[in-house]
Amino acid sequence: MTKLPLNLYLAAPRGFCAGVDRAIKIVEMALEKWGAPVYVRHEIVHNKYVVDGLRDKGAVFVEELAECPDDRPVIFSAHGVPKSVPAAAEAREMVFVDATCPLVSKVHIEAERHHQNGLQMVMIGHDGHPETIGTMGQLPKGEVLLVETPADVAKLSPRDPEQLAYITQTTLSVDDTIEIVEALRARFPAIVGPHKEDICYATTNRQEAVKAVAPKIDALLVIGAPNSSNSKRLVEVGKTAGCSYSQLVQRAADIDWRALDGITSVGITAGASAPEVLINEVIDAFKDRYDVTSEVVETAVENVSFKVPRVLRDTAA
């Protein structure tokens, strides 16, 4: 049977970011240093394939610190944790390694600094997301007010409208966040913003690449987990940028081929916690069905890397 022609546009950058790369490396190096099992509080990153791979090597994933024994190392996920978690680990004299992405830690430090200066925080983020829980947990209860939409801004009742600062989750839609920031500035003109944008470079770059691809395609496939905030935002960005059909898939087996009937051009991108192996799997699935012509649409070059904690760099010792 003759294969129909299809243009594949590969968004770049896509897939793993430096923070995810570092977090995975931390679990692998901990297993090397201390042997299995090593406990990990929450999924180290939001990707089933990655988590299953680490589980096979001896990582045990738990939801809470209470599920970990005192005598085995525990790693905190890339999304960050409330201050109470390392404090509890210290109280139990546990060995722990914090895999919080340095760009999330930057937001934590920012919140702390504003708090010390007497400002109440407004956090733009998704309720219940591990990163939001971790960031809000850096300060005492009531010191961080959460908003998810511009409408939430109207309902805020801060302690003092003149003494406010805002921070954001690092994986939000850039465009949606601008709207919320505008609403905050309109209602609280004195509100203090971050020195440098809180939304991380990887989230911003992946969204920009999708915007560049969107006008060229009939459909967009985003490779990522259903609980990955930055992956879900890529689907939304694709739709807003003019690609009416956007699909989030964990891997090739999840592709809804019937929905792609009759299309001639597809864009492919991946969230920051999706490994290259899954991206290649999806590309190969298209090559099996179509006569594929590929083009890379690159909007930025990333060369960021983060060091792992010193306790693991001393593995040789």
Phi, psi and chi 1 to 4 in degrees:
 res  aa     phi    psi   chi1   chi2   chi3   chi4
   1 MET       -  133.4 -158.1  177.8  100.1      -
   2 THR   -71.3  132.9  -45.6      -      -      -
   3 LYS   -81.4  138.2  -69.0  178.5 -178.9  177.4
   4 LEU   -73.4  146.1  -67.2  170.5      -      -
   5 PRO   -72.3  146.0   23.3  -28.1      -      -
   6 LEU  -146.6  132.7 -179.9   80.1      -      -
   7 ASN   -93.5  123.8  -69.0  -40.8      -      -
   8 LEU  -105.5  124.7  -93.9 -165.2      -      -
   9 TYR  -108.4  116.1  -68.4   93.5      -      -
  10 LEU   -97.3  113.6  -49.8  175.9      -      -
  11 ALA   -71.1  137.9      -      -      -      -
  12 ALA  -139.8  132.7      -      -      -      -
  13 PRO   -72.4  157.1  -11.5   26.6      -      -
  14 ARG  -151.8  164.3   61.5  178.8 -179.7  -87.2
  15 GLY    73.3 -157.3      -      -      -      -
  16 PHE   -43.4  137.5  -87.5    7.3      -      -
  17 CYS  -108.7  173.5   63.9      -      -      -
  18 ALA   -63.2  -36.6      -      -      -      -
  19 GLY   -67.3  -38.9      -      -      -      -
  20 VAL   -69.1  -46.2  163.7      -      -      -
  21 ASP   -53.9  -47.1 -146.3   27.2      -      -
  22 ARG   -63.5  -43.3  172.4 -179.4  179.4  -92.7
  23 ALA   -62.8  -43.1      -      -      -      -
  24 ILE   -65.0  -43.4  -66.7  164.4      -      -
  25 LYS   -59.3  -38.8 -149.8  176.7  -81.6  174.3
  26 ILE   -60.5  -44.7  -75.6  172.1      -      -
  27 VAL   -65.1  -44.4  179.1      -      -      -
  28 GLU   -63.4  -41.8  -69.8  171.8  -20.6      -
  29 MET   -70.4  -33.1  -71.3  173.4   79.3      -
  30 ALA   -66.2  -40.2      -      -      -      -
  31 LEU   -64.6  -37.4  -75.9  162.8      -      -
  32 GLU   -66.8  -40.9 -145.8  172.9  -72.2      -
  33 LYS   -76.7  -45.6  176.3  165.6  179.3  156.2
  34 TRP  -108.9   -6.3  -68.7  -61.6      -      -
  35 GLY    74.2  170.9      -      -      -      -
  36 ALA   -85.5  152.7      -      -      -      -
  37 PRO   -87.1  149.2   32.1  -32.6      -      -
  38 VAL  -114.5  132.1  162.7      -      -      -
  39 TYR   -91.0  144.4  -75.1   74.7      -      -
  40 VAL  -128.5  122.0 -174.4      -      -      -
  41 ARG   -83.6  116.4 -175.2 -174.2  176.6  -81.4
  42 HIS    72.0  163.2  -73.9  -40.5      -      -
  43 GLU   -57.7  131.1  -70.9 -172.2  -15.3      -
  44 ILE   -58.7  -40.9 -173.2   71.4      -      -
  45 VAL  -141.8  162.2  -64.1      -      -      -
  46 HIS   -84.0   78.5  -77.0  157.0      -      -
  47 ASN  -157.0  119.6 -172.2  -82.4      -      -
  48 LYS   -61.9  -42.7 -175.1 -178.2 -175.7  -49.3
  49 TYR   -60.5  -44.7  179.9   89.0      -      -
  50 VAL   -65.8  -47.3  170.2      -      -      -
  51 VAL   -62.3  -44.5  167.8      -      -      -
  52 ASP   -61.6  -39.1  -73.3  -10.9      -      -
  53 GLY   -63.5  -41.6      -      -      -      -
  54 LEU   -71.8  -34.2  -67.8  171.0      -      -
  55 ARG   -62.7  -40.7 -167.6  179.9  -81.4  120.8
  56 ASP   -61.9  -27.6  -69.8  -15.3      -      -
  57 LYS   -86.9   -7.4  -69.0  177.0 -177.6  175.6
  58 GLY   120.2    7.6      -      -      -      -
  59 ALA   -81.9  138.6      -      -      -      -
  60 VAL  -113.6  119.1  177.9      -      -      -
  61 PHE   -95.5  128.7  -68.6   88.5      -      -
  62 VAL  -130.0  162.4  -63.1      -      -      -
  63 GLU   -86.9  -36.3  -77.7  -52.5  -59.6      -
  64 GLU  -131.3  154.8  -64.8  -56.2  -23.4      -
  65 LEU   -60.2  -31.2 -162.9   64.9      -      -
  66 ALA   -58.8  -22.0      -      -      -      -
  67 GLU   -84.2   -5.0  -60.8  167.8   59.9      -
  68 CYS   -95.7  141.2  -56.2      -      -      -
  69 PRO   -73.8  157.2   24.7  -29.5      -      -
  70 ASP   -68.0  -27.1  -68.5  -12.1      -      -
  71 ASP   -98.9   12.0   60.4  -10.3      -      -
  72 ARG  -122.8  147.4  -66.7  -54.2  -59.0  161.9
  73 PRO   -64.4  149.4  -13.8   25.9      -      -
  74 VAL  -129.3  142.3   60.6      -      -      -
  75 ILE  -117.2  136.3  -64.7  164.4      -      -
  76 PHE   -94.6  138.8  -54.9  143.1      -      -
  77 SER   -66.4  166.8   87.3      -      -      -
  78 ALA   -62.8  -18.1      -      -      -      -
  79 HIS   -78.8  -13.5  -55.2  102.5      -      -
  80 GLY    92.8  157.9      -      -      -      -
  81 VAL  -132.9  154.7  -67.9      -      -      -
  82 PRO   -60.8  153.9  -18.5   29.4      -      -
  83 LYS   -56.3  -28.7  -93.0 -168.4  174.2  165.7
  84 SER   -63.6  -23.4   56.0      -      -      -
  85 VAL   -74.0  -55.2  175.2      -      -      -
  86 PRO   -61.5  -31.6    5.3  -12.5      -      -
  87 ALA   -62.3  -41.8      -      -      -      -
  88 ALA   -67.3  -38.0      -      -      -      -
  89 ALA   -65.2  -40.0      -      -      -      -
  90 GLU   -64.8  -42.4  -85.7  174.3    6.6      -
  91 ALA   -60.8  -30.7      -      -      -      -
  92 ARG   -92.0    5.4  -72.1  170.9   58.7 -173.1
  93 GLU    54.7   41.1  -62.7 -177.0   -9.3      -
  94 MET   -86.9  154.5  -61.5  170.9   83.3      -
  95 VAL   -85.0  124.2  170.9      -      -      -
  96 PHE  -137.8  151.4   63.8   89.6      -      -
  97 VAL  -126.9  129.9 -174.7      -      -      -
  98 ASP   -95.2  112.6 -170.5   -6.9      -      -
  99 ALA   -95.8   15.7      -      -      -      -
 100 THR   -52.8  131.6  -59.4      -      -      -
 101 CYS   -57.2  132.8  170.8      -      -      -
 102 PRO   -55.9  -26.4  -27.8   35.8      -      -
 103 LEU   -77.5  -24.9  -62.1  176.9      -      -
 104 VAL   -75.5  -41.9  173.8      -      -      -
 105 SER   -58.3  -36.2  -61.8      -      -      -
 106 LYS   -58.6  -40.7  175.6 -175.5   88.6   73.6
 107 VAL   -67.7  -39.8  179.6      -      -      -
 108 HIS   -58.7  -45.5  -68.6 -178.5      -      -
 109 ILE   -64.1  -40.4  -67.7  161.7      -      -
 110 GLU   -59.7  -47.4 -138.7  170.8  -17.6      -
 111 ALA   -60.4  -44.4      -      -      -      -
 112 GLU   -59.6  -44.9 -170.0   83.1   64.6      -
 113 ARG   -64.5  -45.1 -173.7  170.0   46.6   79.9
 114 HIS   -62.5  -39.7  -73.3  -46.8      -      -
 115 HIS   -61.9  -42.9  175.7   62.5      -      -
 116 GLN   -64.6  -27.4  -76.7  166.1   -2.2      -
 117 ASN   -87.1    9.7  -68.7  -23.1      -      -
 118 GLY    83.8   12.2      -      -      -      -
 119 LEU   -94.4  143.2  -57.3 -178.7      -      -
 120 GLN   -88.1  143.3 -167.4  175.9   15.9      -
 121 MET   -96.7  144.0  -59.9  -55.8  -52.5      -
 122 VAL  -113.2  125.3  176.4      -      -      -
 123 MET  -106.8  127.1  176.0  160.9 -169.0      -
 124 ILE   -92.1  114.6  -56.2  169.8      -      -
 125 GLY  -170.5 -178.9      -      -      -      -
 126 HIS   -99.9  124.0  -65.0  -66.2      -      -
 127 ASP   -57.1  130.0 -168.2   13.5      -      -
 128 GLY    87.6   -9.3      -      -      -      -
 129 HIS   -72.0  139.4 -172.5  -82.4      -      -
 130 PRO   -53.5  -36.6  -22.2   28.3      -      -
 131 GLU   -66.5  -41.1 -173.7 -173.2  -33.6      -
 132 THR   -64.2  -44.2  -58.0      -      -      -
 133 ILE   -60.5  -44.0  -67.1  166.6      -      -
 134 GLY   -64.4  -43.0      -      -      -      -
 135 THR   -69.9  -44.7  -58.6      -      -      -
 136 MET   -63.4  -29.0  -68.3  179.9   74.6      -
 137 GLY   -79.2    4.9      -      -      -      -
 138 GLN   -80.0  -22.3  -61.8  -54.2  -58.3      -
 139 LEU  -121.1  160.9  -59.1 -176.7      -      -
 140 PRO   -59.0  154.3  -20.7   30.7      -      -
 141 LYS   -52.8  135.8 -151.3  168.7  169.9   51.1
 142 GLY    89.9   -9.8      -      -      -      -
 143 GLU   -86.1  -13.0  -74.1  -55.7  -52.7      -
 144 VAL  -124.8  120.9 -172.9      -      -      -
 145 LEU  -101.5  131.5  -51.9  170.8      -      -
 146 LEU   -98.3  133.5 -178.9   65.8      -      -
 147 VAL  -127.3  141.0  -65.4      -      -      -
 148 GLU  -112.4  -23.2  -63.7 -170.0   79.9      -
 149 THR  -141.3  163.9   63.2      -      -      -
 150 PRO   -58.4  -32.7  -27.1   35.5      -      -
 151 ALA   -62.9  -33.4      -      -      -      -
 152 ASP   -64.0  -29.0  -69.4  -17.6      -      -
 153 VAL   -61.6  -37.9  174.3      -      -      -
 154 ALA   -64.6  -25.3      -      -      -      -
 155 LYS   -91.8   -4.9  -60.3  176.8 -144.8  154.6
 156 LEU   -65.6  138.0  -81.0 -179.6      -      -
 157 SER  -128.8   83.0   46.4      -      -      -
 158 PRO   -72.3  163.7   25.3  -30.4      -      -
 159 ARG   -62.0  -45.2 -155.0  170.1   36.2 -123.3
 160 ASP  -146.2  110.8  179.4  -10.0      -      -
 161 PRO   -59.4  -17.7  -16.2   26.8      -      -
 162 GLU   -87.9  -10.2  -59.8  -65.0  -50.5      -
 163 GLN  -120.8   66.3  -65.0  -69.6  -53.6      -
 164 LEU  -130.9  150.5  -76.4  177.4      -      -
 165 ALA  -138.7  156.3      -      -      -      -
 166 TYR  -123.8  151.6   74.1   85.0      -      -
 167 ILE  -134.7  166.5   47.6  173.7      -      -
 168 THR  -134.9  157.1   80.7      -      -      -
 169 GLN   -61.1  148.7 -166.3  177.2  -41.9      -
 170 THR   -81.2   -9.6   61.3      -      -      -
 171 THR  -115.0   25.6   53.8      -      -      -
 172 LEU   -84.1  166.7  -59.6  178.2      -      -
 173 SER   -69.7  126.4  153.8      -      -      -
 174 VAL   -58.5  -45.8  174.8      -      -      -
 175 ASP   -67.3  -42.6  -63.7  -25.8      -      -
 176 ASP   -62.6  -39.6  -69.5   -8.3      -      -
 177 THR   -65.0  -39.7  -54.4      -      -      -
 178 ILE   -56.8  -41.9  -72.5  168.0      -      -
 179 GLU   -61.0  -42.8  -81.0 -177.6   46.3      -
 180 ILE   -69.0  -40.3  -59.3  170.6      -      -
 181 VAL   -62.3  -41.4  169.3      -      -      -
 182 GLU   -61.4  -41.3  -77.3  170.3   -2.4      -
 183 ALA   -63.9  -40.3      -      -      -      -
 184 LEU   -64.3  -45.0  -79.2  169.3      -      -
 185 ARG   -66.7  -34.9  -69.6 -162.7 -175.6  -74.1
 186 ALA   -67.0  -39.8      -      -      -      -
 187 ARG   -85.1  -34.0 -170.9  167.6  166.5 -146.3
 188 PHE  -126.8   80.2  -52.7  109.0      -      -
 189 PRO   -57.3  -25.0  -20.9   30.8      -      -
 190 ALA   -85.7   -2.8      -      -      -      -
 191 ILE   -60.2  138.7 -163.0  164.8      -      -
 192 VAL   -96.8  131.4  178.1      -      -      -
 193 GLY   -99.7  174.1      -      -      -      -
 194 PRO   -68.3  152.1    1.7    4.3      -      -
 195 HIS   -58.2  -45.2  -79.2  -48.2      -      -
 196 LYS  -131.2  143.4 -169.5  177.0  178.3  -59.6
 197 GLU   -40.3  132.8 -164.5   51.9   66.8      -
 198 ASP   -76.7  -31.2  -76.3  -19.0      -      -
 199 ILE   -62.8  128.0  -64.6  175.2      -      -
 200 CYS   -75.1  161.2   80.4      -      -      -
 201 TYR   -56.3  -38.6   78.4   92.7      -      -
 202 ALA   -68.6  -42.9      -      -      -      -
 203 THR   -61.4  -48.5  -60.7      -      -      -
 204 THR   -60.4  -47.9  -54.7      -      -      -
 205 ASN   -62.7  -41.4  -71.8  -11.1      -      -
 206 ARG   -67.9  -36.0  -82.3  148.4 -166.0   70.0
 207 GLN   -68.2  -40.3  -70.9  178.0   19.1      -
 208 GLU   -62.9  -40.6  -72.8  -55.5  -43.4      -
 209 ALA   -64.1  -39.3      -      -      -      -
 210 VAL   -64.6  -40.7  165.0      -      -      -
 211 LYS   -61.2  -35.7  -72.7  176.2 -170.5  174.8
 212 ALA   -72.2  -32.9      -      -      -      -
 213 VAL   -80.1  -36.5  165.1      -      -      -
 214 ALA   -49.0  -45.1      -      -      -      -
 215 PRO   -66.1  -17.2  -15.8   28.9      -      -
 216 LYS   -91.4   -9.2  -55.6  172.2 -173.0  -76.7
 217 ILE  -123.9  158.2   56.5  177.4      -      -
 218 ASP   -92.1  -26.0  -56.6  -36.9      -      -
 219 ALA  -149.8  149.9      -      -      -      -
 220 LEU  -121.7  130.7  174.5   71.7      -      -
 221 LEU  -109.3  125.5  -75.5 -163.6      -      -
 222 VAL  -108.7  120.5  177.9      -      -      -
 223 ILE   -90.2  119.2  -59.5  153.5      -      -
 224 GLY   176.4  171.3      -      -      -      -
 225 ALA   -86.9  149.8      -      -      -      -
 226 PRO   -64.3  -18.3   15.8  -24.3      -      -
 227 ASN  -101.7   12.8   59.6  -19.3      -      -
 228 SER   -92.0  114.3  160.0      -      -      -
 229 SER   -60.0  -47.3  171.4      -      -      -
 230 ASN   -68.3  -29.8   76.5   83.8      -      -
 231 SER   -69.1  -43.5  -58.6      -      -      -
 232 LYS   -63.6  -36.0  -71.0 -163.8  -72.1 -168.0
 233 ARG   -65.2  -33.1  -61.3  -60.2   78.4   76.7
 234 LEU   -64.7  -38.1  -70.3  173.5      -      -
 235 VAL   -60.8  -46.8  172.9      -      -      -
 236 GLU   -63.7  -43.1  -67.8  165.6    8.3      -
 237 VAL   -61.8  -41.3  168.0      -      -      -
 238 GLY   -58.8  -45.7      -      -      -      -
 239 LYS   -63.5  -46.2  -74.0  177.6 -179.3  167.3
 240 THR   -63.5  -32.6  -51.8      -      -      -
 241 ALA   -81.8    2.8      -      -      -      -
 242 GLY   111.2   -0.4      -      -      -      -
 243 CYS   -97.7  100.2  177.0      -      -      -
 244 SER   -67.0  -25.4   55.3      -      -      -
 245 TYR  -109.2  110.9 -175.5   74.1      -      -
 246 SER  -126.6  134.3  -64.0      -      -      -
 247 GLN  -125.0  131.9 -153.8 -176.4  102.1      -
 248 LEU   -97.3  121.9  179.4   65.7      -      -
 249 VAL  -127.6  144.3  -64.2      -      -      -
 250 GLN   -79.5  -36.0  -63.3 -149.7   61.2      -
 251 ARG  -162.2 -178.6   51.7 -168.2  -47.5  175.2
 252 ALA   -56.3  -36.6      -      -      -      -
 253 ALA   -62.3  -19.3      -      -      -      -
 254 ASP   -89.4   -4.6  -56.7  -33.9      -      -
 255 ILE   -66.6  131.6  -61.2  170.1      -      -
 256 ASP   -89.9   91.0 -179.3   -4.0      -      -
 257 TRP   -65.8  -33.3  -64.4  105.3      -      -
 258 ARG   -61.9  -35.8  -81.5  174.8  -51.3 -178.7
 259 ALA   -69.0  -18.2      -      -      -      -
 260 LEU   -96.7    4.6  -58.3  177.6      -      -
 261 ASP   -54.9  130.3 -107.7    6.7      -      -
 262 GLY    82.9   -0.6      -      -      -      -
 263 ILE   -84.7  155.1   58.0  149.3      -      -
 264 THR  -119.7  -10.4   57.3      -      -      -
 265 SER  -145.7  132.2   55.4      -      -      -
 266 VAL  -129.5  137.6  173.1      -      -      -
 267 GLY   -99.7  143.0      -      -      -      -
 268 ILE  -126.5  130.1  -70.1 -179.7      -      -
 269 THR  -140.7  177.9 -173.1      -      -      -
 270 ALA  -149.7  143.1      -      -      -      -
 271 GLY   -65.5  167.9      -      -      -      -
 272 ALA   -69.4  -10.9      -      -      -      -
 273 SER  -111.6   15.7   40.3      -      -      -
 274 ALA   -97.3  123.5      -      -      -      -
 275 PRO   -75.7  156.1   23.6  -27.9      -      -
 276 GLU   -57.2  -33.4 -166.3   66.0   23.0      -
 277 VAL   -59.1  -36.0   62.3      -      -      -
 278 LEU   -75.1  -32.5  -61.7 -172.1      -      -
 279 ILE   -65.6  -45.6  -59.7  165.2      -      -
 280 ASN   -64.0  -35.7  -68.5  -25.8      -      -
 281 GLU   -61.1  -41.8 -178.1 -174.4  -84.6      -
 282 VAL   -67.8  -43.6  166.6      -      -      -
 283 ILE   -60.4  -43.4  -66.1  167.8      -      -
 284 ASP   -62.8  -37.1  -71.3  -16.2      -      -
 285 ALA   -62.8  -37.1      -      -      -      -
 286 PHE   -68.6  -40.2  -84.6   96.8      -      -
 287 LYS   -64.5  -30.5  -73.7  178.5  177.1  171.0
 288 ASP   -66.0  -31.4  -73.5  -15.4      -      -
 289 ARG  -102.6  -25.5  -74.9  168.9  172.7   77.1
 290 TYR  -128.4  163.2  -65.0   91.6      -      -
 291 ASP   -88.4   97.2  177.4   16.0      -      -
 292 VAL   -91.2  133.9  167.3      -      -      -
 293 THR  -113.8  124.2  -54.2      -      -      -
 294 SER  -105.5  146.1  -60.4      -      -      -
 295 GLU  -142.3  133.9 -175.7 -174.8  -39.1      -
 296 VAL   -90.6  130.3  175.0      -      -      -
 297 VAL  -110.0  101.3  179.2      -      -      -
 298 GLU  -105.3  126.1 -172.7  169.2   61.0      -
 299 THR  -112.7  -10.4   52.9      -      -      -
 300 ALA  -161.1  155.2      -      -      -      -
 301 VAL  -114.5  127.0  176.5      -      -      -
 302 GLU  -103.9  130.9  -67.5  177.0   -8.4      -
 303 ASN  -137.4   39.0   51.2   12.3      -      -
 304 VAL   -88.2  139.8  179.1      -      -      -
 305 SER  -145.2  148.5   65.8      -      -      -
 306 PHE  -119.8  140.2  -62.8  128.0      -      -
 307 LYS   -71.3  149.3  -79.8 -177.2  178.2  168.4
 308 VAL   -81.5  160.1  -61.7      -      -      -
 309 PRO   -57.5  150.5  -23.4   33.5      -      -
 310 ARG   -56.8  -37.3 -178.5  172.7  -80.6  112.6
 311 VAL   -56.3  -28.1   64.7      -      -      -
 312 LEU   -93.7  -26.3  -66.8  172.9      -      -
 313 ARG   -68.3  -22.1  -64.5 -155.1  -61.4  -86.7
 314 ASP   -87.8   17.5  -62.1  -16.9      -      -
 315 THR   -52.5  -44.0  -64.5      -      -      -
 316 ALA   -58.4  -37.1      -      -      -      -
 317 ALA   -70.4      -      -      -      -      -
